């Protein structure tokens, strides 16, 4: 995927630049103060990836080429990241990406457990994307607490996490677009 291809979440910004922005904001959320960008390399015709190091752990963050993805009839097989992988999705692509309840640590049929981590499965027109739930729960929690998303479908269902707190079952594309536009909602995440 070319650097000039944008996901649309931030007008005029490339997918790779959006990814770096997302990483910088995610650092505060995760309490990771030692992140540094270590490499940039394509890993799949439909993926563009940035290798990063967070608190001494090698990670791979992937952003999806939504145009290629929506035109593909094959299942999108995302390579497993050593720690976590986050798909950067844009609401203006009109993808309804239902985040499974496994996002909140709940058992879900078909959800996988790898290295003791539950993986949420996001269904896309061209396939599926797996997310390690513990790494993105804070993003969902803080953005959900910041108020309703623009898309009413994003808050139409709720699930309970392990503490019994109910959270909206969010559209991941709308969630991440709001997160990119309003990163301050995650500024007060405790260490």
N, C-alpha and C positions, 0 to 999 in steps of 0.2 A: 504494500500500500504506500502510495506516495505521500510525502510530507505535506503536500498541498491539499490533500483530501481532508475535509473537515467532517466531524460528526454532527456539527450544527449546534452543540450545546453552548459554545461561545463563538459568536460570529467573527469570522476572519482569523480564527485561530486553528492551526493544524491539529490533527488528532494527537500527534506526538506532543505538541505544546500543551494541549488539554490534559494529557496524561501526566506531564510533569506538574502541572497545576494541581491536579487531583492528588498526586503524591505529596506535594508540599503541605496541602491541607490535611491529608490523612495522617501525616506525621504527628500533628498536634492531637488528633483524635486518638491515635494509638499510643501516644506518649513516647514515640521513638524520636530520640534527639540526635541519633548518629547516622541518619540516612545519607547516602551519597550515591550519585548516579555512576554506575560502573560500566555499562555498555548499552548500545542500541543496536538491535539486529532483528530482521524479519525472521519469524519462525514458521510461518505458514502463509500461503497465498492470500488467505482471508484474515490474517492477523498481523498486527504490527506490535512489537513488544519492546519494552524498556526493561533492561535488567537493573535492579537496584540492590542496595545493601541496607537493611534496616536492623539496627541493633545487632550487627554481626551475623545476620541471617541473609543468605542469598534468596532473593525473591524475583518473581517474574510477573509484571503487570501487563496485561494484554488489552488492547483496544480493538474493537471489531470494525472491519470494513463493512459497514451496513449495506452498502450497495451490492457488493459481491455476495454477502450473506443472503439477502432477500432473493437474489436471482439463483441461488443454489438449491437444488432439490436433495442434495446429500446431507447426511447428518454431520454437523460441525463437531469434529472431535478436537477438543481443546487439550493440549498437552498439560499434564499435571505440573503445577509449579511447586518448587521445594517448600514454600511456606504458604503463599496465598496468591490468588489471581483475581483480578477485578476487571470486569468488562465495563467499558465506558460507553454508555448507550445514550442516544439523543431522542428526546421526546418528539421532535419534529419529524422523525422517521416513522412515527405512528406505529411503533411496535408495542404490543401489549405483552409485557414480559412479567408474567405472574411469578412472584417469589413464593416458593413453597414454604409451608410452616416450618420446615427444617431450618429455615433462617433463624428461628428463635429457639433452636435446640429441641424441637419436638420431633418425635419419631414419625417418619413419613414413608409410605410404601415407595420403594424405588430409590430412596435417598441412600447414599453411600457413606460408609465410615472409613476414613483413611488416616492412619497414624493418630487415632483417637479423636479425629475431628469430623463432625457432621458436615456434609456438603449439600448445600441447597442447589437445586436444579432449576435454571431459568430456561423456559422454553421459547425459542425464537422461530420465525418462519423457516429458517434454513437448518434448524437443529436445536441443540441444547448447549447451555453454558453452565459449568459447575463452579460454585463459589464456596469456599470454606466459611461456614456460618459465623464462627467466633470472631473472625477478622472484620466482618462488616456489620455486625449487630449494632455497634455503637453509632455508625452512620445512620442506620435506620431509626434507631431510638431517638437521636437528636433531631433529625429532620422531621420525623413524625411529630415530635413534641413542639416543633416550631410553628405548627399550624397546618391547615388543610393544603394539599397540593392543588394546583390549578385543575388537574384532571379529576373529576369527581369519582371516576372508576377506581382511582388509586386508594380511596378510603372506604370502599363499599363493603369490605369484609375485614374482620379482625380475628386475630389469634392471640392466645395467651402464651407468655414465655414461662420459664420455669419458676419465676417469682409470682406468677398469677396476674401479672400486669398485661392488659390487653393492648395490642398495637395494631395499626392498620396493616392489611396485607397489601403492600405497595407495588405499583408498577415500577420496576427498577429504572426504566428509562426516565420517567418523570422524577423519580427520587434523585438520581444523579444530576439531572439538569438543575433541579432546585438547589442541590448541594453545591454545585459549581457556582451558581448565581448568588448564593447566600452562605458562604463558608463560615460566617461568624456564628451560625447556630451551633457549631461544634467547638467553639473556642474555649468553653468552660469544662471540657471533659476532664475529670479528675485523673491524676497520675495513677 
